[in-house]
Amino acid sequence: MTKSPRILFVGNFLIRHWGSGRSGIDMRLAAGAIRNGWQVLSFSERDIARFLAPLGFMRGVGARMMNDRLLKTVCNWRPDFVFVAHCDYVSNDTLLAMREAAPGVRIVHINCDPVETEHCCAQIRRRMDSCDAIFVTTAGDKLREWTTGRNVVGFYPNPSDPSFEVEDNSAKAEFVYDLFFAGRPADADQRKALLEELLPKIDPKVRLGFFGMGRPLVVGRAYEEALATSKMGLSINRFEGWKWYASDRLTHIMGNGLLSFQYGGNSMQDFFSDAETVYFSTPAELAEKIAHFNSHDAERRAIAAAGRAKYHRLFDARRVVRYLVETASGESHSEPYEWSKEVYS
């Protein structure tokens, strides 16, 4: 690795939401790279395509112009690595042209969607032949499907960063909500059935901060404030049962010191013990554990504090982005990453 690699992050940096969006993985990885002392430039693909679109709605034209600007950015800045997130508007032709504009550049696709969805799989298949490395937030043999003999495909965890996960609710005693959950409904969403069975079983004394899934959603600052005033958090996913898969909701909950409840069938025990998070298998069991920890505050604090510390230590964005760069480069790892065996080539 060069002393200070130059990394261009191409993703969705939510400029057009004017402060009302939710910060994502792209921003955390960029923050981690900066904390490593690396050189970072960001390119917000969707925002630039929208801003360049004539009259604001001719997205096809805006997308073509955005690709031209992206290639111009690579020509001017000549990065060592280009991290491309979901970025549906970025063409593979543009990625190919990057290699001519910046010889030796390594192009990396990062994807945080559940691999059970066809949309996610189609995004990854689209990048198989154009990227040097592909990383997804799911582990297991499914990743072998996207190897070509010329790339590496691996797992990466949802990163945390102290400039984003700024709260420590494990140290607090006063809350607005006892249990927090926020999520947008989606097709084939397993969360709906779980919540429908869970809600009638929850102790009425538990103050619910539930947003979305048929209730008003909170975003931006309102989302952060709801998290900051919640004692415990429900980390459930659209699809469960995939090795190590979790949405970035887990980062928000554990990283901010809320006591986290998560499904026990995703093998997250490889990272977190029962002393650091609370696992459940059925809605009835979950309701019982919510009631227990809601009335046993010393236990709640201890587990939430240990989980927060563990999450920040294991999945610190500095470590995660360093792992991505080292793996994409084919270099030996500089430290033993707990998830590093989940790489295929």
N, C-alpha and C positions, 0 to 999 in steps of 0.2 A: 504494500500500500504506500502511496505517496505520503509525505509528511502531513500534508493538509489537503486531502482530496477535495475536488470541486464537485459538488452534487447539485444537479438541477432537479427539483421536485415539481413534477407536472401533475396537478390534481385539482381538487375543488376547494378553493380557499374562501369561498362564500362572500366575495366582495359585494355582489349584487344584493345580498340580504341586509346590508347596511347595519350590521351588528346584531341582527336577530337570529342568526344561524347558530348551530352547535359546532364547536370546534372538533375536528376529526383527527384521524390517524395521520394524515398528511402533515398537519401542523405540528403534531407531537414529534414525528420523526425529524422534521426540519429543526425543531427546537433541540432535540438530542444531538443532531449533527453539529449545531452551533456550540453546544456545551462541550462537545469533543474538540472544539477548536478548528473545525473544518469550515470550508468556504461553501456557502449555501445561497442558492437563488431559487425563487419560487415562480411558477407560471400557472395561473389559475385558468385552466382550459375552458370551462363552461362560461365563466364570466367574460373572458376575452371574446369567445365566439358570439356571445349575446351582444356585447358592446359593439362588435364590428358588423353585426347583421344590419343590412340596410333597413331603415324604418323600425328596427328593433325586433322584427319577427321573421325575417328571411334567413332562417338558421342555416340552411345549406350553404348560402353565400358566406355567412359569418364563419361557418366551420372551415371552409376553404381558406379564407383569409387568416383565420387563427392558425392553421397548419403552416402557412407561409411565415407568420410571425414567430412561431415556435422554432422553425428551422433557422430563421434569422438569429434568434436568441442563441441557439447552439453554435452557429457560425461565429457569433461575436464573443461568446463567453467560453466556448470550448471546454465543456465539463468533462470530468473523468467518469462520472456516473450520471445516468438519467433515470430517475425513478418515475415510472408512469403508473398512476393509480387507475381507477375505472375508465375514465377518459374515453368515452365512446366516440367523441368527435376526432380524436387523433388517429390518423391513418397509419397503416403499416408502411406505406410508401414514404411517409415522413420519417419514420424510425429508420428505414433503410438509408435515406438521404443523410441522416445524422451521422452515420458511420463514415461517410465520405467527408462530411464537414468537420468531424472531430475524430480523427483516426485513433483507434484504441479505446474509444468510449465503450463502457459496459451499460447495456440497457436492461432495466429491471422492472418487471410488472409486479405490483403489489395489489392484492385483492382481499377485502375484508368481508365479503358477502358469504352467506352459507352455501357450501358447494352442492347442497341438495337442489338448488334452483337451477333450472336450465339457463336462465339469463347469466348467472355467474359462470357456469361451465362454458357457455358460448363465448363470454369475454375472454376466458383463459385460453380456449382453443384458438381464438383469433390471434393471440400473442405468442403461441407456442414457437413458431418458426422465426419470429422477429425479435425475440428477447433472449438475452443470455441467461436470465434467471427469472423464475416465477415464484412468488411467495404468497401463501394463503393462510388464513387464520383457522384452518382445519388440518389435522394430521391424519395419517393412515394411508393405506394402500391406494386410495382414490387418486393420490397425487401422482402415481406412476403413469396414469393415463396421459399426462401432459409432458412426459419426457420425450425428447427427440434424438438423444445421443449427442446433441450439441448444446444442451442447456442443463441447468439444475433446477429442480422443483422442490420446494421445501415449505415447512411450517414456520410461521413467526407469530409471536404473541402480540396482543393489543398493548401498545406501549403506554407508559404513564410518564408524566413530567411534572415536576413541582411547580411550574408556572401555570399549569392547567388544573391539577388536582391540588388545590390550595387549602382545602378544609381538613380538619381532623375532628370529625364528629364523635370519635371514641372518647374524646376528652370533655364533651359537652354533657350537660344535665337537662337543659330545657329545650324542648322541640315544639314545632307546630304540628308535625306529623310523626306518627310512630312507624309507619310503613310506607315506603315510597316505591312507585312504579310508574314508568312512562314508556309508551311505545306506540308506533303507528301501525294500524292493522294492515295486513297483507294477505294475498291469496294463500290458501293452504296453511294458515297460521295456527299452529298448535297451542299458542298462548290463549286463544279465545276460549277453548274448551276447558283449559286448566283454570282460568279465572272464573268461569261460570260455575265450576264445581267448588272452587276455593272460597269465593266471597261469602256464601251463606254459612260457611264453617268458621269464619274468622270471628273471634271474640268481639262483641260490640264495643268493648272498651278501647279497642285498637283504633287510633285515629288514622284514617287512610288518606294518603296523598297520591291518588291514582289519576294519571293523566293520559289521554288518548284511549284507543280501543273502545270507542263509543262515548268517551268523555272528552271535554275540551283538552287540547294538547298545550303544553307549555314549551317554549323554545327560548334560546338566547339567555338573557339575564334572568328571566322568570324561571327557566329550567335550573339554572345555577342556584337561585335562591331557594327553590323547592328542595334541591339536594342538600343545601347547607342547613336546612331546618328540619331534616328527617333523621330519625334515630336508626332505622333499619331500611334495607333496600332489597327488592325482589329482582334477581337477575335471571330472567327466563328468556328463552330464545324461540324464534319462529320454528326451528327444528332442533330437537334434542337427540342425543344418542350418538353424536359424532365426536370422535376423539379430539379432545382439547378445544373444541369449538366454543366460543363465547362471543357475543357481540361486545362492542366497546362499552356497553352499559356496565359490564363488570368492572371495567377500569374506573368509571365514574363512581360506582358504589364503593368498591374496596379502596380505591385510591384516595377517597375523601373520608374514610374512616367510618362509614356506615356499616352496621352488621349486615353481611351479605347472606342471602339465601339462594342456593343454586341447585339445580338438578344433579343428582349423584351419578348419573349414567354417562357422563362425558369424559371420564378419566381425569378430571381436574385434581383428583387426589394425588396425582403425580407431582403436583406443585404445592397444594394447600391441604393441610391436615384439618381435622375437626376442631383443632384449637385456633384455627385461622379463618374459617368460614363454616357455614351451616349447610349441610347437604340434606336433601329430601328425595323421596321416591314417589310419593302420592300426595294429592291435595290434602287429604286428611292428616297425614303426617306433617305436612307443611303448616297447616293451621295450628296444630298442637305446638309446634316449635315456635311459631310466631307468638302465641300466647305465653309460652314459657319465658322467652327472652324479653318480652315486653314487661314482665313483672320481676325479672331477675337482672337488675341493672349492672351489678358488678360482673356477672358473667358476660353480659352484652358488651361491656366496655373492654374486657380483657380480650375477647375473641376479635372484636372489631379492630382494636389497636394492633394485635399481632398480625391480622390479615393486611392491614394498611402497610405496616412495615415490610412484610414479606412481598407484597405486590410491588412496592416502590423499589425494593432491592432486586428482585428477579427480573422485572419487566421494565426497568428504567429505560427510557427512550435512548439514552446514550449507549446502553448495552445492545438494545435491539437493533439500532441502525448500524452499530459496529459489526454485529453478527451478519446483517444483510450484506454489507460491503465486503467483508472477508469471504463470505460464502460465494457471492457473485463473482469475486475475483479468483476463486479457486485457491485462496491462501489458507494456511494453517490458522486455526482459531487461536486468538490471543488469550483466551480463557475458556474454561469448560462451561459452555452454555447448556442449561438443563434440558433443552429441547433439540439439541444439535443433531441427534441421530435421525430425526425426521427430515432427511434430505435424500432426494433420488436424482439419478443422472443416467 
